[in-house]
Amino acid sequence: MLGLYYRIWTDCIRRGKSQPANTGTWKTGSLVLMTTSMSMNLLLFFAILERHILHTNFYKFEIPGISNYINNILNLIFLFVLPCFLVNLLLIFRNSRYKILLKKYPYYNGKLFITYFIISLLLPVVLLWAAIVFNKINF
């Protein structure tokens, strides 16, 4: 599984580095795109786990005295975005590990990364749409 993670990352990095407009910003851009994708996947996983398997909300925290809106934003940042960001930072950019990975894994012309990114962003929308349709039909 980690091999696929590294393949997607190297594809993302090579694609980012190949774009002339990304000369000085490919690290930041790659990190933001991969963190966004992974955060969406983690959010979807916990939404399914909490609502349909365990039937309880266990993966959240509330700070008393702060509005529900701010609590939701803090939950999103600290429970979904920050863990993905730190994993990516440690596994890819610590000690310039990406340089070793770029030598080890092939380049798929950005297709592997784009596929992962699009699926990560569209899957929650498709599942939500399917749930709405099937609930109206009573399957």
C-alpha positions as CSV (number, residue, x, y, z in Angstrom):
1,M,0.0,0.0,0.0
2,L,2.9,2.4,0.8
3,G,4.3,1.6,-2.7
4,L,1.1,3.0,-4.3
5,Y,1.3,6.1,-2.0
6,Y,4.9,6.7,-3.2
7,R,4.0,6.1,-6.9
8,I,1.2,8.7,-6.6
9,W,3.5,11.1,-4.9
10,T,6.3,10.8,-7.4
11,D,3.9,11.2,-10.2
12,C,2.6,14.4,-8.6
13,I,6.1,15.7,-8.0
14,R,7.3,15.0,-11.5
15,R,4.1,16.6,-13.0
16,G,4.6,19.7,-10.8
17,K,8.2,20.0,-11.6
18,S,7.6,19.7,-15.3
19,Q,5.3,22.7,-15.4
20,P,7.3,25.9,-16.1
21,A,5.0,28.0,-14.0
22,N,5.7,25.8,-10.9
23,T,9.5,26.3,-10.9
24,G,9.8,27.6,-7.3
25,T,6.5,26.4,-5.9
26,W,6.2,22.7,-6.9
27,K,6.9,21.5,-3.4
28,T,4.1,23.6,-1.9
29,G,1.7,22.9,-4.7
30,S,2.3,19.1,-4.5
31,L,1.9,19.1,-0.8
32,V,-1.3,21.1,-0.9
33,L,-2.9,18.9,-3.6
34,M,-1.9,15.6,-1.9
35,T,-3.0,16.8,1.5
36,T,-6.3,17.9,0.1
37,S,-6.9,14.5,-1.5
38,M,-5.9,12.5,1.5
39,S,-8.0,14.7,3.8
40,M,-11.0,14.1,1.7
41,N,-10.4,10.4,1.8
42,L,-9.9,10.4,5.5
43,L,-13.1,12.5,6.0
44,L,-15.1,10.1,3.8
45,F,-13.7,7.1,5.7
46,F,-14.7,8.5,9.1
47,A,-18.1,9.6,7.9
48,I,-18.9,6.1,6.7
49,L,-17.4,4.5,9.8
50,E,-19.3,6.8,12.2
51,R,-22.6,7.0,10.5
52,H,-23.1,3.5,9.0
53,I,-20.9,1.1,11.0
54,L,-20.5,2.3,14.5
55,H,-23.5,4.7,14.7
56,T,-21.7,7.1,17.0
57,N,-19.6,10.3,16.7
58,F,-16.3,9.5,18.3
59,Y,-13.9,11.4,16.1
60,K,-14.5,15.0,17.1
61,F,-13.8,17.4,19.8
62,E,-15.6,20.5,21.1
63,I,-14.1,23.5,22.8
64,P,-16.6,25.1,25.2
65,G,-17.4,28.7,24.6
66,I,-16.7,28.6,20.9
67,S,-19.4,28.6,18.2
68,N,-20.3,25.4,16.5
69,Y,-19.0,26.8,13.2
70,I,-15.6,27.5,14.6
71,N,-15.5,24.1,16.3
72,N,-16.3,22.4,13.0
73,I,-13.5,24.3,11.2
74,L,-11.0,23.3,14.0
75,N,-12.2,19.7,13.8
76,L,-11.5,19.7,10.1
77,I,-8.1,21.2,10.4
78,F,-6.8,19.2,13.5
79,L,-8.5,15.9,12.8
80,F,-8.3,15.6,9.0
81,V,-6.0,18.1,7.4
82,L,-3.1,18.3,9.9
83,P,-2.6,14.5,10.2
84,C,-2.4,14.1,6.4
85,F,-0.1,17.1,6.1
86,L,2.3,15.8,8.7
87,V,2.3,12.3,7.2
88,N,3.1,13.7,3.8
89,L,5.8,16.0,5.2
90,L,7.5,13.3,7.2
91,L,7.3,10.5,4.5
92,I,8.1,12.6,1.5
93,F,10.0,15.8,2.3
94,R,11.9,15.0,5.5
95,N,15.6,14.6,4.6
96,S,14.6,15.2,0.9
97,R,13.3,11.6,0.6
98,Y,11.5,12.5,-2.5
99,K,14.8,12.5,-4.4
100,I,15.3,8.8,-3.6
101,L,11.7,8.1,-4.5
102,L,11.9,9.9,-7.8
103,K,14.8,7.5,-8.8
104,K,12.9,4.4,-7.7
105,Y,9.4,4.9,-9.1
106,P,8.3,5.6,-12.7
107,Y,6.5,8.6,-14.1
108,Y,3.0,8.2,-15.4
109,N,2.8,11.6,-17.0
110,G,0.6,12.9,-14.1
111,K,-2.2,10.4,-15.0
112,L,-1.9,8.4,-11.7
113,F,-2.0,11.5,-9.6
114,I,-4.8,13.2,-11.5
115,T,-6.9,10.0,-11.3
116,Y,-6.3,9.8,-7.5
117,F,-7.1,13.5,-7.1
118,I,-10.3,13.4,-9.1
119,I,-11.6,10.3,-7.4
120,S,-10.8,11.7,-4.0
121,L,-12.8,14.9,-4.7
122,L,-15.7,13.3,-6.7
123,L,-16.3,10.1,-4.7
124,P,-17.9,11.8,-1.7
125,V,-20.2,13.8,-4.1
126,V,-21.2,10.6,-6.0
127,L,-21.9,8.7,-2.8
128,L,-24.0,11.5,-1.5
129,W,-25.9,11.7,-4.8
130,A,-26.4,7.9,-4.8
131,A,-27.6,8.0,-1.2
132,I,-30.2,10.7,-2.0
133,V,-31.4,8.8,-5.1
134,F,-31.7,5.4,-3.3
135,N,-33.4,6.8,-0.3
136,K,-36.1,8.3,-2.5
137,I,-36.5,5.0,-4.3
138,N,-36.5,3.1,-0.9
139,F,-33.9,0.4,-1.8
